[in-house]
Amino acid sequence: MICKKCGNRMLPGERFCGKCGGNVGINDAAHSVISEVKKAVTGKDDCIRKAFATILAGGHILIEDVPGVGKTTLVMSFSKVLSLETHRMQFTPDVMPADILGFNMYQKETGRFVYYPGAIMCNMFLADEINRTSPKTQSALLEVMEEGKVTVDGESRKVPDPFVVMATQNPKGSSGTQLLPESQLDRFMICMSMGYPELKDEVEILKGKSGAAGKTVNPVLSKEQLVRMKEQVDAVQVSDALYSYVALLSKHTREHAYIELGLSPRGSIAIVRMAKAWAYLEGRDYVLPEDVVHIFQDVAKHRIVLNTKARVAHITETGVLEEILAQTRQPASYMKKDEYRV
C-alpha cells in the first residue's frame, strides 16, 4: 500500500504513514482484501463485504444455500487472502466431537495422557454442510464459538487468535439434513445466502474467469495485520442514540405478533459489532443508522422464530424484519439519549 501524500510504501492495515504521518484511509487495506477475493468469487460483492465485515467484527458466519454456488470457494479464498491457517471438515453423520475438539491418549512410554489437537485448532475452521451431522457433534462447537476455547477431559485450551468459524449448510428440508438448534444458530453472527449468479456472471465463470480459490488469489494481510485491523474496528464510535435504536429493534422482535422467539442480547451485541465493521469498510470511524439497516436482516433473520399464525399467513422472516425496520424511527445524529424513549 502506498501513502497518497508522500508515496511511502506502507504495510497493509497501517492507518498512518510512518514517514509523513498522513492518514491513508481506514479502509484501503480492507478494499485490497475484498478485491483479491473477488478474483475467485464472481458477482457476489455484497456477500464478500458482509463476510469480511463479520471477520473484522470477530464473529462467525453461516452460509445457507444450495450446493454448487460458491460457498466453499468464498471461505477458502478468505483463508488464503488473510494468511490464516485453515482446517476443513466435511460434516457427515459419522463425525464425532473428538474429531473436532481433539482427544487425550495414554502414552505408555511416559505414563501420561497426551492431548492430540482436533480440527478446530486453527484460525479459520470450515464446517462444510454442518447440518448433515448429528446434534451431539453440532453441540461440540458451542463452547469454542462463544468463548474461544475447547475443553477436553476437564482441561481447557485456547484456540489461536484470530479465530472464525465459517459454516455452510444446505437449505432446510434437503435430504439427510438436521435443523440446527437455536442455541447453535445464535452463535453465528450472520446467516447469508449467496444465491445463483446473474447471467453475465455465470458466463464469466464458464469462461474460466473465476476458478479454484487457492490458484487465483494471493495473501494480502498477515494474521498480525488482521488483528490490528480488528482493533481499529473495535474503536469505531457508536452514539447513545444508535445504541437505543438497536435496543428498540431487538425489543420489537420480541413483541411482534408474528414472532415467537425474538432477538437475544447476544443478537443485539452482534448488530452493534457488525454495524461498526460495516462503517469501517465504508471508510468511517463512526456508525450511522444506515449501517445498522444494511446488516440488520443478516444478523437477525436466523435468530428469530415465527409462530404458527405467521406460517399460516405465509409470512416470512424477511417480511417481518422489513416491517420492524420501517416502523422503528431512526435516530438523528444530534439526538440526546433521553429523547429516545423505550
Salt bridges, closest charged atoms under 4 A:
ASP28 OD2 - LYS4 NZ 3.84
GLU36 OE1 - LYS39 NZ 3.05
ASP45 OD2 - LYS38 NZ 3.51
ASP46 OD2 - LYS50 NZ 3.03
ASP46 OD1 - HIS294 NE2 3.38
GLU85 OE2 - HIS87 NE2 3.30
ASP128 OD2 - ARG88 NH2 2.78
GLU129 OE1 - ARG132 NH1 3.19
GLU146 OE1 - ARG266 NE 3.08
GLU147 OE1 - LYS149 NZ 3.48
GLU155 OE1 - ARG157 NH2 3.33
ASP186 OD2 - ARG266 NH1 2.61
ASP186 OD1 - ARG303 NE 2.63
ASP201 OD1 - LYS200 NZ 3.38
GLU204 OE1 - LYS209 NZ 3.37
GLU255 OE2 - LYS251 NZ 2.89
GLU282 OE2 - ARG49 NH2 2.54
ASP285 OD2 - ARG15 NH2 3.87
ASP291 OD2 - ARG284 NH1 2.81
ASP298 OD2 - LYS50 NZ 2.60
GLU323 OE2 - HIS256 NE2 3.19
